[in-house]
Amino acid sequence: MWFGVRVAIILAEKKVAVARFEARLSHNVSEAWIVRLLAIGLALVAIRLLIASF
């Protein structure tokens, strides 16, 4: 049981660190680039799902 709690705490700490980094980065990157990067990420996930289905 304690192993799961430790993992949850570690993941939460990493998420907070990443969120802080992303908040700083978002001030330096325009909205258009953020949308482009999200679209590229979504396309990569879609391609991966298509490949995995065959």
Residue pairs with C-beta under 8 A, 6 or more apart in sequence:
26 34
